[in-house]
Amino acid sequence: MLGASFVTVAAAALLAVRHVNRRDETVVGNARQLLPSGFRVGMELRDSHGLSAEAARATLALTDDGIDAIVGAFRSSVTESVARVAALSHTPVVSWGSEIPQLSDKKEYPTFSRTMPPLTFQ
């Protein structure tokens, strides 16, 4: 069973993908100019249920399938596992909620980025 927070985030992500693929200019006024012709976003959802081991398994499966990038996880402890596994295949990882400063170490997490600053800057 999927957690309520996962379902909420997944619904928002699916909506964003739909807007990008439709070039919806009510969301981004110049979307048709910004995105190359033929550019499309695909999405696969995985719920780790907050478990690092499950996240590592899912990340390995995604990278083995040739995924281009990973968005998530929210929880820092889960993101550590995701970022370590993804780095093995040079797959970028972006998190919107992981705050621990350790994830800023580019030697340990070379393909990791975040959309919010680490706790040391908040």
N, C-alpha and C positions, 0 to 999 in steps of 0.2 A: 504494500500500500504506500502511495506517495504522500509525503508530508505536505501540510497545507502551505507552508512557506515555499516549498519547491514548486507546487502547482501555481502559485501566484507569480513567481519569477519566470517559470516556464511560459505562462500565458503572455506575460509582457515581452519575453524574447520572441515568441512566435508572432506577436503583433508587429514588433520591430522588423522582423524578417519579411513579413508581408508588405510593410510600407516600403522597404528597400526594393524588393523585387517588383513592386508595382510602380516604382518611381513616384510615390505619392507626394506631390508638391504641397499638399495641405500640411504636411509635417515638416518637410525641409523644402523651402521655397524654390531652390534651384537643383533639386535632386537629379533631374534629367541631364543637367550640365556636369554635375559632380561625378556621376557614375559612368564608367565606360559602357558603350553599347554591348549588350550581351552579358554584362556582369550580373550574376545571380548569387544569392546567399542560400546555402542549405543549412540544415540544422538537425543534429541528433541529440536527444535528451538522455541523460543518465542521472540517476539519483543515488548518491553514495550513502544516503541516510546518515550522514555525518561521520561515516567510518572511513578512516584513512586507507585501510587495506582494500575496501571496496572501490574507493576512488582510484587507487593505484591500478587495480585490475581493469577498471573501465578505461582509464587513460591508456594503458597498454593496448587494449583492444582497439581503441580509436586511432592510436598512432600506427598500429599495424595495418589498419584499413586505409592509411594515407590521409587522414584528416589534416586540414591546413592550419587550424588554430583551435584553441580551447578557451571558452569563457567560463569562468568559475574556478574554484568553488568560493563560497562565501566565508566559510570557517577557515581560519588560518592554519589550524592543524591538518585539515584536509588538503588545503592548497599546497602545503609543503610536499605532501606525497605526490600530488598531481604535477607540480612543477619539476620535481626530481625525475619522474618517469618521462615527462614530456621533453625534458632537456636531452635525454638520450637520443631522441630522433630530431632534435633541433626544432621542435614544435612550439610556437609561441603560446603562452598562457596569459590571460588577462583576468584579474579578479576585481570585483566591485566592492568587496567587503573585507578582504584579508588585511589586517592592520599591523601584524607583528613586524618589527624592524628587521629581523633576520632575513626576511624575504627580499630585502634590498641588496643583499650580498650577491653580486653578479657572478662571482666565482662558483657559488653554491647553486644559484638559481639563474642561469644565464639567459633563459628565454622568458622569464617572468616579468610582467608589468602589472600595475594596479591603477585604478581610477581614483583612489583616495590616498592621502598621505599616510605613512606609518604613524603609529601612536606617538613616536618621538616628536612629530611636528604638529600634533593636535593640541 
